């Protein structure tokens, strides 16, 4: 199996640039070209069409790309299965997670993860995005899962999941009764929001500013559950992850305000210090997270 060549081919197919591919894989540009040439010789076909402005795959290149992704995934899974067969994973793993991820996304994932690695001791610390970044930066946790942004240049940041945000309110709220609502209909409404430092609050601030909305009143609660209780028993709006309110919507406790606007999305990311990137428990956790 042409492991290195296929890895280079997949990367080049995705970034469409020889220089960037070389940087990502820590290769020289001639090495990238040689890997592609070796594959073209092996399969007796042209894989890319090169022009001054763009690099695109040929039809046979697209076929190889699909198969190569499958082969690489099978190879990595087989390697992992053999590793698990010979070496039980022991030790500890400390995970920092922002509230939305730690309370609603992580639990089912961790149940499956612990079944696979019963001898691995897991510890989860939940806080807002700002707090989790600080825990990772100060090596108090091995890896962090955040929903906001970080400008900490010494940390590695990698998106792993798309998250939808929705505006929700009590079923009794006037806007919940409407089929569709314009952004302008949100003027001068009461809102309940997370605290400064949380990723959800960061997105809320951006949403309010970018749409020029005036807020009649704002209550700050540093708990998703607390916000939901306030909405259910009051007459305010909030912007929350759909994962946070899914059960409440299903059980009829809250309603999504249906906007004449495309859905709101953000990315969840995992972050870690470079000193953690070779730690076995971190590598195994990230592999399961990326292939969940």
The 8 nearest C-alpha neighbors of each residue, nearest first, counted from 0:
[[1, 2, 5, 3, 4, 70, 74, 71],
 [0, 2, 4, 3, 5, 38, 6, 37],
 [3, 1, 5, 4, 0, 6, 71, 7],
 [4, 2, 6, 5, 1, 7, 34, 8],
 [3, 5, 34, 7, 1, 6, 2, 8],
 [6, 4, 8, 2, 7, 3, 1, 9],
 [5, 7, 3, 9, 4, 8, 2, 10],
 [6, 8, 4, 10, 5, 9, 11, 3],
 [7, 9, 5, 11, 6, 10, 12, 4],
 [10, 8, 12, 6, 11, 7, 5, 64],
 [9, 11, 13, 7, 12, 8, 20, 14],
 [12, 10, 8, 15, 14, 13, 9, 20],
 [13, 11, 9, 15, 10, 14, 8, 56],
 [12, 14, 10, 11, 15, 9, 16, 8],
 [13, 15, 11, 16, 12, 10, 20, 19],
 [16, 14, 11, 12, 54, 13, 17, 55],
 [15, 17, 19, 14, 18, 20, 11, 54],
 [18, 16, 20, 19, 21, 28, 11, 15],
 [17, 19, 21, 20, 16, 28, 22, 27],
 [20, 18, 22, 21, 16, 17, 23, 14],
 [21, 19, 17, 23, 18, 22, 11, 10],
 [20, 22, 26, 18, 24, 19, 28, 23],
 [23, 21, 19, 25, 20, 24, 18, 26],
 [22, 24, 20, 21, 25, 19, 26, 10],
 [23, 25, 21, 26, 22, 20, 7, 10],
 [26, 24, 22, 21, 23, 27, 20, 28],
 [27, 25, 21, 24, 30, 28, 22, 31],
 [26, 28, 30, 29, 21, 31, 25, 22],
 [27, 29, 31, 30, 21, 18, 32, 26],
 [30, 28, 32, 31, 27, 33, 26, 34],
 [31, 29, 33, 27, 28, 32, 34, 26],
 [32, 30, 28, 34, 29, 33, 21, 35],
 [31, 33, 29, 35, 30, 34, 36, 28],
 [32, 34, 36, 30, 31, 35, 37, 29],
 [35, 33, 4, 37, 31, 36, 32, 30],
 [34, 36, 38, 32, 37, 33, 39, 8],
 [35, 37, 33, 39, 34, 38, 32, 40],
 [38, 36, 40, 34, 35, 39, 33, 41],
 [39, 37, 41, 35, 40, 36, 42, 34],
 [38, 40, 36, 44, 42, 43, 37, 41],
 [39, 41, 43, 37, 38, 42, 36, 44],
 [40, 42, 38, 39, 43, 37, 44, 36],
 [41, 43, 39, 44, 40, 38, 45, 37],
 [44, 42, 40, 39, 41, 45, 38, 46],
 [43, 45, 39, 42, 46, 40, 59, 41],
 [44, 46, 39, 47, 57, 43, 60, 59],
 [45, 47, 60, 57, 56, 44, 59, 39],
 [48, 46, 56, 57, 55, 45, 49, 60],
 [47, 49, 55, 54, 56, 57, 50, 46],
 [48, 50, 54, 47, 53, 55, 51, 52],
 [49, 51, 53, 52, 54, 48, 55, 47],
 [52, 50, 53, 49, 54, 48, 16, 55],
 [53, 51, 50, 54, 49, 55, 16, 15],
 [54, 52, 50, 51, 55, 49, 15, 48],
 [53, 55, 49, 15, 48, 50, 47, 56],
 [56, 54, 48, 47, 53, 57, 49, 15],
 [57, 55, 47, 60, 46, 61, 48, 58],
 [56, 58, 60, 47, 59, 46, 61, 48],
 [59, 57, 61, 60, 62, 56, 46, 63],
 [60, 58, 62, 61, 57, 63, 46, 44],
 [59, 61, 46, 57, 63, 56, 58, 62],
 [60, 62, 64, 58, 59, 63, 56, 57],
 [63, 61, 59, 60, 64, 65, 58, 66],
 [62, 64, 66, 60, 61, 65, 67, 59],
 [65, 63, 61, 67, 62, 66, 60, 68],
 [66, 64, 68, 62, 63, 67, 61, 69],
 [67, 65, 63, 69, 68, 64, 70, 62],
 [66, 68, 70, 64, 69, 65, 63, 71],
 [69, 67, 71, 65, 66, 70, 72, 64],
 [68, 70, 66, 72, 67, 71, 73, 65],
 [71, 69, 67, 73, 72, 68, 74, 66],
 [70, 72, 74, 68, 73, 69, 67, 75],
 [71, 73, 69, 75, 74, 70, 76, 68],
 [74, 72, 76, 70, 71, 75, 77, 69],
 [73, 75, 71, 77, 72, 76, 70, 78],
 [76, 74, 78, 72, 77, 73, 71, 79],
 [75, 77, 79, 73, 78, 74, 80, 72],
 [78, 76, 80, 74, 79, 75, 73, 81],
 [77, 79, 75, 81, 76, 80, 74, 82],
 [78, 80, 82, 76, 77, 81, 75, 83],
 [81, 79, 77, 83, 82, 78, 76, 84],
 [82, 80, 84, 78, 83, 79, 77, 85],
 [83, 81, 79, 84, 85, 80, 86, 78],
 [82, 84, 80, 86, 81, 85, 87, 79],
 [83, 85, 81, 82, 86, 80, 87, 79],
 [86, 84, 82, 83, 81, 87, 80, 88],
 [85, 87, 83, 82, 84, 88, 81, 89],
 [86, 88, 83, 89, 85, 84, 116, 118],
 [89, 87, 119, 86, 116, 118, 90, 83],
 [90, 88, 119, 118, 87, 91, 120, 116],
 [91, 89, 119, 120, 88, 92, 118, 280],
 [90, 92, 120, 119, 121, 93, 89, 280],
 [91, 93, 121, 280, 122, 120, 94, 141],
 [94, 92, 122, 140, 141, 123, 121, 91],
 [95, 93, 123, 142, 140, 143, 141, 122],
 [94, 96, 143, 124, 131, 123, 125, 140],
 [97, 95, 144, 101, 125, 143, 100, 145],
 [96, 98, 127, 126, 145, 128, 100, 125],
 [99, 97, 101, 100, 102, 126, 125, 127],
 [100, 98, 102, 101, 103, 97, 243, 104],
 [101, 99, 104, 103, 98, 97, 102, 105],
 [100, 102, 96, 98, 105, 99, 97, 103],
 [101, 103, 99, 100, 98, 104, 105, 106],
 [102, 104, 100, 99, 101, 105, 243, 242],
 [105, 103, 100, 106, 101, 102, 107, 99],
 [104, 106, 101, 108, 100, 107, 109, 103],
 [107, 105, 109, 108, 104, 110, 103, 102],
 [108, 106, 110, 109, 105, 111, 104, 103],
 [107, 109, 105, 106, 111, 110, 112, 104],
 [110, 108, 112, 106, 111, 107, 113, 105],
 [111, 109, 107, 113, 112, 108, 106, 114],
 [110, 112, 114, 109, 108, 113, 115, 107],
 [111, 113, 109, 115, 114, 110, 108, 116],
 [114, 112, 116, 117, 115, 110, 111, 109],
 [113, 115, 111, 112, 117, 116, 110, 109],
 [114, 116, 112, 113, 117, 111, 110, 118],
 [115, 117, 113, 119, 118, 114, 88, 112],
 [118, 116, 113, 114, 119, 115, 120, 88],
 [119, 117, 89, 116, 120, 88, 90, 87],
 [118, 120, 89, 90, 117, 116, 91, 88],
 [121, 119, 91, 90, 92, 118, 122, 89],
 [122, 120, 92, 91, 93, 119, 123, 94],
 [121, 123, 93, 94, 92, 124, 120, 91],
 [124, 122, 94, 95, 93, 125, 121, 96],
 [123, 125, 95, 94, 96, 122, 126, 93],
 [126, 124, 96, 97, 98, 95, 101, 123],
 [127, 125, 97, 98, 130, 131, 96, 128],
 [126, 128, 197, 97, 130, 129, 98, 196],
 [127, 129, 197, 131, 97, 145, 130, 198],
 [130, 128, 196, 132, 131, 127, 197, 133],
 [129, 131, 133, 127, 128, 132, 126, 134],
 [132, 130, 134, 128, 133, 129, 95, 126],
 [133, 131, 135, 129, 134, 130, 136, 128],
 [132, 134, 136, 130, 131, 135, 137, 129],
 [135, 133, 131, 139, 137, 132, 136, 140],
 [136, 134, 138, 132, 140, 133, 137, 139],
 [135, 137, 133, 134, 138, 132, 272, 154],
 [136, 138, 134, 135, 139, 133, 140, 132],
 [139, 137, 135, 140, 136, 134, 141, 272],
 [140, 138, 134, 137, 135, 141, 136, 93],
 [141, 139, 93, 138, 135, 94, 142, 134],
 [142, 140, 93, 94, 138, 275, 92, 135],
 [141, 143, 271, 94, 140, 270, 95, 135],
 [142, 144, 95, 270, 269, 96, 94, 131],
 [145, 143, 269, 96, 268, 95, 97, 270],
 [146, 144, 97, 128, 268, 147, 267, 96],
 [147, 145, 267, 198, 268, 128, 266, 97],
 [148, 146, 198, 145, 128, 149, 201, 197],
 [147, 149, 150, 146, 198, 145, 128, 268],
 [148, 150, 151, 147, 132, 129, 156, 152],
 [149, 151, 152, 148, 154, 153, 156, 132],
 [150, 152, 149, 153, 154, 132, 136, 155],
 [151, 153, 154, 150, 155, 149, 156, 272],
 [152, 154, 151, 155, 272, 273, 136, 150],
 [155, 153, 272, 152, 271, 151, 156, 270],
 [154, 156, 270, 271, 272, 273, 157, 153],
 [157, 155, 270, 269, 154, 268, 158, 271],
 [156, 158, 268, 269, 159, 270, 155, 267],
 [159, 157, 268, 267, 266, 160, 269, 156],
 [160, 158, 268, 267, 157, 289, 269, 161],
 [161, 159, 267, 266, 158, 162, 268, 265],
 [160, 162, 266, 265, 267, 264, 163, 159],
 [163, 161, 265, 264, 266, 160, 164, 267],
 [164, 162, 264, 263, 241, 240, 265, 165],
 [163, 165, 240, 263, 239, 241, 264, 238],
 [166, 164, 238, 239, 241, 240, 167, 255],
 [165, 167, 238, 256, 237, 255, 239, 236],
 [168, 166, 255, 237, 254, 256, 236, 165],
 [169, 167, 236, 254, 230, 253, 235, 172],
 [168, 170, 253, 231, 171, 172, 230, 254],
 [169, 171, 254, 253, 172, 175, 168, 252],
 [172, 170, 169, 173, 175, 234, 176, 168],
 [173, 171, 175, 169, 174, 170, 234, 168],
 [172, 174, 175, 176, 171, 177, 170, 234],
 [173, 175, 176, 177, 172, 256, 180, 168],
 [176, 174, 172, 256, 173, 177, 170, 254],
 [175, 177, 174, 173, 178, 172, 170, 171],
 [178, 176, 179, 174, 175, 180, 173, 257],
 [177, 179, 257, 176, 180, 175, 256, 174],
 [180, 178, 257, 258, 177, 259, 181, 256],
 [179, 181, 258, 259, 257, 184, 182, 177],
 [182, 180, 183, 184, 259, 258, 179, 185],
 [181, 183, 184, 185, 180, 258, 259, 210],
 [182, 184, 185, 181, 186, 212, 180, 210],
 [185, 183, 181, 182, 186, 180, 174, 187],
 [184, 186, 183, 182, 188, 187, 212, 181],
 [185, 187, 212, 213, 184, 188, 183, 214],
 [188, 186, 215, 214, 213, 185, 189, 212],
 [189, 187, 215, 214, 186, 185, 190, 216],
 [188, 190, 216, 235, 215, 217, 236, 214],
 [191, 189, 236, 217, 235, 237, 216, 188],
 [190, 192, 218, 237, 217, 219, 236, 226],
 [193, 191, 219, 237, 220, 218, 200, 190],
 [192, 194, 221, 200, 220, 219, 197, 199],
 [193, 195, 221, 219, 197, 196, 200, 220],
 [196, 194, 197, 200, 193, 201, 198, 129],
 [197, 195, 129, 128, 127, 194, 198, 200],
 [196, 198, 127, 128, 200, 199, 195, 194],
 [199, 197, 147, 201, 146, 200, 128, 202],
 [198, 200, 202, 201, 197, 203, 193, 239],
 [201, 199, 203, 193, 197, 202, 198, 195],
 [200, 202, 198, 204, 199, 203, 197, 205],
 [201, 203, 205, 199, 200, 204, 206, 198],
 [204, 202, 200, 206, 205, 201, 199, 207],
 [205, 203, 207, 201, 206, 202, 200, 208],
 [204, 206, 202, 208, 203, 207, 209, 201],
 [207, 205, 203, 209, 204, 208, 202, 210],
 [206, 208, 212, 204, 210, 205, 209, 211],
 [209, 207, 211, 205, 210, 206, 204, 212],
 [208, 210, 206, 211, 207, 205, 212, 204],
 [211, 209, 208, 212, 207, 206, 182, 183],
 [212, 210, 208, 209, 207, 213, 206, 186],
 [213, 211, 207, 186, 210, 214, 208, 185],
 [214, 212, 187, 186, 215, 211, 207, 188],
 [213, 215, 187, 216, 188, 189, 212, 186],
 [216, 214, 187, 188, 189, 213, 217, 190],
 [217, 215, 189, 214, 190, 218, 188, 187],
 [216, 218, 190, 191, 189, 219, 214, 215],
 [217, 219, 191, 192, 190, 220, 216, 189],
 [218, 220, 192, 193, 194, 191, 217, 221],
 [221, 219, 193, 222, 226, 194, 192, 225],
 [220, 222, 193, 194, 219, 223, 225, 192],
 [223, 221, 225, 224, 220, 226, 193, 98],
 [222, 224, 226, 225, 227, 221, 243, 193],
 [223, 225, 227, 222, 226, 228, 243, 229],
 [224, 226, 222, 228, 223, 227, 229, 220],
 [227, 225, 229, 223, 224, 228, 220, 230],
 [226, 228, 230, 224, 229, 225, 231, 223],
 [227, 229, 231, 225, 230, 226, 232, 224],
 [228, 230, 226, 232, 227, 231, 233, 225],
 [231, 229, 227, 233, 228, 232, 169, 168],
 [232, 230, 169, 228, 229, 233, 227, 252],
 [231, 233, 229, 230, 228, 234, 169, 227],
 [234, 232, 230, 229, 231, 235, 169, 228],
 [233, 235, 172, 230, 169, 236, 168, 232],
 [234, 236, 189, 190, 230, 233, 168, 191],
 [237, 235, 190, 168, 167, 191, 189, 166],
 [236, 238, 191, 167, 166, 190, 192, 239],
 [237, 239, 166, 165, 167, 203, 164, 236],
 [240, 238, 164, 165, 237, 241, 166, 243],
 [239, 241, 164, 242, 243, 163, 165, 162],
 [240, 242, 243, 244, 164, 245, 163, 165],
 [241, 243, 240, 245, 244, 103, 104, 99],
 [244, 242, 240, 241, 245, 103, 99, 239],
 [243, 245, 247, 241, 242, 246, 248, 240],
 [246, 244, 248, 242, 247, 241, 243, 249],
 [247, 245, 249, 248, 244, 250, 243, 242],
 [246, 248, 252, 244, 250, 249, 245, 253],
 [247, 249, 253, 251, 245, 246, 250, 254],
 [248, 250, 246, 247, 251, 245, 252, 253],
 [251, 249, 247, 248, 252, 246, 253, 245],
 [250, 252, 248, 249, 253, 247, 254, 170],
 [251, 253, 247, 250, 248, 231, 169, 170],
 [254, 252, 169, 248, 247, 170, 251, 168],
 [255, 253, 170, 167, 168, 248, 169, 175],
 [254, 256, 167, 166, 257, 165, 168, 253],
 [255, 257, 175, 166, 167, 258, 254, 174],
 [258, 256, 179, 180, 255, 178, 259, 175],
 [257, 259, 180, 260, 179, 181, 256, 182],
 [260, 258, 181, 180, 179, 257, 261, 182],
 [259, 261, 258, 262, 181, 182, 257, 263],
 [260, 262, 263, 259, 258, 264, 257, 165],
 [263, 261, 264, 260, 163, 164, 165, 258],
 [262, 264, 164, 163, 261, 165, 265, 162],
 [265, 263, 163, 162, 164, 262, 161, 266],
 [264, 266, 162, 161, 163, 267, 263, 164],
 [267, 265, 161, 160, 162, 158, 268, 146],
 [266, 268, 146, 160, 158, 145, 159, 161],
 [269, 267, 158, 157, 159, 145, 144, 266],
 [268, 270, 144, 157, 143, 156, 145, 158],
 [271, 269, 156, 143, 155, 142, 144, 154],
 [272, 270, 142, 155, 154, 135, 143, 273],
 [271, 273, 154, 274, 275, 155, 136, 135],
 [274, 272, 275, 276, 271, 155, 154, 153],
 [273, 275, 272, 276, 277, 278, 271, 138],
 [276, 274, 273, 278, 272, 277, 141, 271],
 [275, 277, 273, 278, 274, 282, 281, 272],
 [278, 276, 275, 279, 282, 274, 281, 273],
 [277, 279, 275, 281, 280, 276, 282, 274],
 [280, 278, 282, 281, 277, 283, 88, 276],
 [279, 281, 283, 282, 278, 284, 92, 88],
 [280, 282, 284, 278, 279, 283, 285, 276],
 [283, 281, 279, 285, 284, 280, 286, 278],
 [284, 282, 286, 280, 281, 285, 279, 287],
 [283, 285, 281, 287, 286, 282, 288, 280],
 [286, 284, 288, 282, 287, 283, 289, 281],
 [285, 287, 283, 289, 284, 288, 282, 290],
 [288, 286, 290, 284, 285, 289, 291, 283],
 [289, 287, 285, 291, 286, 290, 284, 159],
 [288, 290, 286, 287, 291, 285, 159, 284],
 [291, 289, 287, 288, 286, 285, 72, 76],
 [290, 288, 287, 289, 108, 286, 285, 111]]
